[in-house]
């Protein structure tokens, strides 16, 4: 029964994602017809339509699919490793480190020199540096202690948010650009950023998918997983490093977008069960679909002003989070 539900969910999500990509390419400040879209895809038709499609809308849509898919996949893996269905990709503090790097790059004026890519790379590097520091401080007796890692991650995140607050005070005219990274958005999506960020993002997710069977065993308990043949230490390192690598890539190109990595695996787990071999790719599809439409709403709801996509996901996710907490609190 669970397998049938998983296949049905896969068909629905894949079909929905394909249709949504098409619709979101048509929707915008300058709507495109199907005929105009088809001509632009073939490099024909009006130049305006080609510019809108190839330079603005298509890279943004694909970036939304990539970022949403990565957040869904990482959130699913972290929930399995931490055995907590409310965990999300930002729980290990990587997002705070990446935000600090982005803020420093903006304050250095790199974006004014046409070095937007350098700001993103600095964000990516500082996020990974935060991960390495957390891993180093959490290792005890040659083993990675998950509770210690979480405490270190929370402590580092709190400290880094203090640094971010200081940078916001110093930002001056660049305040809006720094806030962009904190609220999340795809306004600066382009082919260059999508190209380089997709490499670590997909590598990280591939590492997570390779640990799906071990995660299934791990959910029964660490000792049980070891008796069943799972290499627990390798699992911990693979999930944390792969998840942080992918998350840092998404923060570098889109900022911090909350709730996507928590919502999709949590809701899908209720439908298809906890088998990570199915749940992880389904969570990626669900995250891509959710962020794609959240970004479309962000760029169309208040035209000509564009809303941060993190605002849209928060408006959806916060009430859902409260409902889940209330419903689980009532369960015996």
C-alpha positions in Angstrom: 0.0 0.0 0.0 2.8 2.4 0.9 4.6 1.6 -2.4 1.5 2.3 -4.4 1.1 5.6 -2.6 4.7 6.5 -3.3 4.3 5.8 -7.0 1.1 7.8 -7.1 2.7 10.7 -5.3 5.6 10.6 -7.7 3.4 10.7 -10.8 1.3 13.6 -9.3 4.4 15.6 -8.2 6.2 15.1 -11.5 3.2 16.0 -13.6 2.5 19.0 -11.3 6.1 20.2 -11.5 6.2 19.9 -15.3 2.9 21.8 -15.7 4.0 24.4 -13.2 7.3 25.1 -14.9 5.4 25.8 -18.1 2.8 28.0 -16.4 5.4 30.0 -14.5 7.3 30.7 -17.7 4.2 32.3 -19.0 3.3 34.3 -15.9 5.0 37.7 -15.2 4.9 41.4 -15.6 4.9 40.8 -19.3 2.8 37.7 -19.9 3.8 35.3 -22.7 1.5 33.2 -24.8 2.2 29.6 -25.6 3.0 30.6 -29.2 5.5 33.3 -28.0 7.0 30.8 -25.6 7.5 28.2 -28.2 9.0 30.6 -30.7 11.4 32.0 -28.0 12.5 28.5 -27.0 13.5 27.9 -30.6 15.3 31.3 -30.8 12.6 32.8 -33.0 9.9 35.4 -32.6 10.3 38.9 -31.0 13.5 39.8 -29.3 11.6 41.0 -26.2 10.1 37.6 -25.7 13.5 35.9 -26.2 15.1 38.2 -23.6 12.4 37.7 -21.1 12.5 33.9 -21.4 16.3 33.2 -21.7 17.7 36.0 -19.5 15.1 36.5 -16.9 12.4 33.9 -16.5 14.0 30.5 -17.4 17.1 30.8 -15.2 14.8 32.0 -12.3 12.4 29.2 -12.7 15.2 26.6 -12.9 16.9 28.2 -9.8 13.6 27.9 -7.9 13.3 24.2 -8.9 17.0 23.6 -7.8 16.8 25.4 -4.5 13.4 24.0 -3.5 14.4 20.5 -4.5 17.6 20.7 -2.5 15.9 22.1 0.6 13.3 19.3 0.5 15.9 16.6 0.1 18.2 17.9 2.8 15.3 18.5 5.2 14.2 14.9 4.8 17.7 13.6 5.5 18.2 15.7 8.5 14.8 14.7 9.9 15.8 11.1 9.6 19.3 11.5 11.1 18.0 13.6 14.0 14.8 11.5 14.3 12.8 14.7 14.6 10.2 15.4 12.0 10.4 19.2 12.7 14.1 19.5 11.7 15.0 21.7 8.7 18.2 22.2 6.6 19.2 25.3 8.6 19.5 23.6 11.9 23.3 23.1 11.8 24.1 26.8 11.5 25.4 26.7 7.9 22.9 29.3 6.8 24.1 31.8 9.4 27.7 31.4 8.3 26.7 31.9 4.6 24.7 35.0 5.5 27.7 36.5 7.2 29.8 35.9 4.2 27.3 37.4 1.9 26.9 40.5 4.1 30.7 41.0 4.2 30.8 40.8 0.4 28.1 43.4 0.1 29.8 45.7 2.6 33.1 45.4 0.7 31.2 46.7 -2.4 31.8 43.7 -4.6 28.3 43.9 -6.0 29.0 47.4 -7.2 32.0 46.1 -9.3 29.9 43.5 -11.0 31.2 40.8 -8.7 27.9 39.4 -7.6 29.3 35.9 -8.2 32.1 36.6 -5.7 29.6 37.6 -3.0 27.8 34.3 -3.6 31.1 32.3 -3.5 32.1 34.1 -0.3 28.7 33.1 1.2 29.2 29.5 0.1 32.8 29.4 1.6 31.8 30.9 4.9 28.9 28.4 5.2 31.3 25.5 4.7 33.8 27.0 7.2 31.0 27.1 9.8 30.3 23.5 9.1 34.0 22.5 9.5 34.2 24.4 12.8 31.0 22.7 14.1 32.2 19.2 13.1 35.6 19.8 14.7 34.1 21.0 18.0 31.6 18.1 18.1 34.0 15.2 17.6 34.7 13.3 20.8 36.7 10.1 21.1 36.9 9.7 17.4 33.1 9.8 17.1 30.7 12.5 16.0 28.2 13.1 18.7 24.9 14.3 17.2 23.6 16.0 20.4 26.9 17.9 20.8 26.9 18.8 17.1 23.4 20.3 17.4 24.4 22.3 20.5 27.5 23.6 18.8 25.5 24.5 15.7 22.9 26.4 17.7 25.7 28.2 19.6 27.5 29.2 16.5 24.3 30.3 14.8 23.5 32.5 17.8 26.9 34.1 17.7 26.8 34.6 13.9 23.5 36.3 14.2 25.1 38.7 16.5 27.7 39.4 13.8 24.9 39.8 11.2 23.1 42.3 13.5 26.4 44.3 13.7 26.7 44.2 9.9 23.2 45.4 9.4 24.0 48.4 11.6 27.0 49.1 9.4 25.3 48.4 6.1 23.9 51.9 5.5 22.8 52.2 1.9 23.5 48.5 1.4 20.9 47.5 4.0 18.4 46.2 1.5 21.0 44.0 -0.2 22.0 42.4 3.1 18.4 41.9 4.0 17.9 40.1 0.7 20.1 37.2 2.0 18.3 37.1 5.3 14.8 37.0 3.8 15.5 34.9 0.7 14.8 35.7 -2.9 15.6 34.8 -6.5 15.7 38.3 -7.9 19.4 37.9 -8.8 19.1 34.4 -10.4 21.1 34.0 -13.6 22.8 31.2 -15.6 26.2 31.8 -14.1 25.1 31.4 -10.5 22.8 28.5 -11.3 25.6 26.7 -13.1 28.2 26.8 -10.4 25.8 26.3 -7.5 24.2 23.3 -9.1 27.4 21.3 -8.8 27.8 21.3 -5.0 24.0 21.2 -4.5 23.6 18.1 -6.7 26.7 16.4 -5.2 25.4 17.0 -1.7 22.0 15.6 -2.5 23.5 12.6 -4.3 25.5 11.8 -1.1 22.3 12.0 0.9 20.3 9.7 -1.5 23.1 7.2 -1.3 22.5 7.0 2.5 18.8 6.4 2.2 18.9 2.7 3.2 21.2 3.4 6.2 18.8 6.2 7.3 16.0 3.7 7.3 18.0 1.5 9.7 19.1 4.4 11.8 15.6 5.5 12.6 15.2 2.4 14.7 18.1 3.5 16.9 21.9 3.8 16.7 22.7 0.4 18.3 20.0 -1.4 16.2 21.3 0.1 13.0 24.9 -1.1 13.9 23.6 -4.6 14.5 21.8 -4.6 11.2 25.0 -3.7 9.3 24.8 0.1 9.0 28.0 2.0 9.3 26.7 4.7 11.7 29.7 7.0 11.8 29.9 7.1 8.0 26.2 7.8 7.9 26.5 10.8 10.3 29.4 12.3 8.4 27.8 11.7 5.0 24.5 13.2 5.9 25.8 16.3 7.7 28.5 17.1 5.1 26.3 16.4 2.1 23.4 18.3 3.6 25.5 21.3 4.6 27.3 21.4 1.2 23.9 21.5 -0.6 22.4 24.0 1.8 25.4 26.3 1.6 25.0 26.3 -2.2 21.3 27.3 -2.0 21.9 30.1 0.6 24.7 31.4 -1.6 22.3 32.0 -4.6 19.0 32.5 -2.9 19.5 33.5 0.7 17.7 31.9 3.7 14.3 30.6 2.6 12.5 29.1 5.6 9.9 26.3 6.0 10.4 24.6 2.6 12.8 22.0 3.9 10.6 21.3 6.9 7.2 21.3 5.3 7.6 19.0 2.3 9.2 15.9 4.0 7.0 16.3 7.0 3.7 16.3 5.0 4.8 13.6 2.6 5.9 11.3 5.4 2.3 11.2 6.5 1.2 10.1 3.1 3.9 7.7 1.9 5.6 6.6 5.1 9.1 6.9 6.3 11.1 4.9 3.7 13.8 7.4 2.8 14.4 5.6 -0.6 11.1 7.0 -1.7 10.6 9.9 0.7 13.8 11.7 -0.2 13.2 12.1 -3.9 9.6 12.9 -3.3 10.5 15.6 -0.9 12.8 17.1 -3.5 10.0 17.2 -6.0 7.6 18.6 -3.4 10.1 21.3 -2.4 10.7 22.3 -6.0 7.0 22.6 -6.6 6.4 24.6 -3.5 9.2 27.1 -4.0 8.4 27.5 -7.7 4.9 28.8 -6.9 6.1 30.7 -3.8 8.5 32.6 -6.1 5.9 33.2 -8.7 3.6 34.7 -6.1 6.5 36.8 -4.7 7.1 38.4 -8.1 3.5 38.9 -9.1 1.3 39.6 -6.0 2.5 43.2 -5.3 3.7 44.3 -8.8 5.7 46.3 -9.5 7.2 45.6 -6.0 8.7 42.2 -5.6 8.3 40.4 -2.3 11.0 38.3 -0.7 10.1 34.7 -1.4 10.9 33.9 2.3 7.9 36.0 3.3 5.6 33.9 1.2 7.0 30.6 2.5 6.7 31.9 6.1 3.1 32.9 5.6 2.4 29.4 4.4 4.7 27.5 6.8 4.2 29.3 10.1 0.4 28.5 10.5 1.1 25.0 9.3 3.9 24.6 11.9 1.6 25.8 14.7 -1.2 23.4 13.5 1.2 20.5 13.5 2.5 21.3 17.0 -1.0 21.6 18.3 -2.2 18.4 16.7 0.8 16.4 17.9 0.4 17.8 21.4 -3.1 16.5 21.5 -2.2 13.0 20.3 -1.9 10.4 23.0 
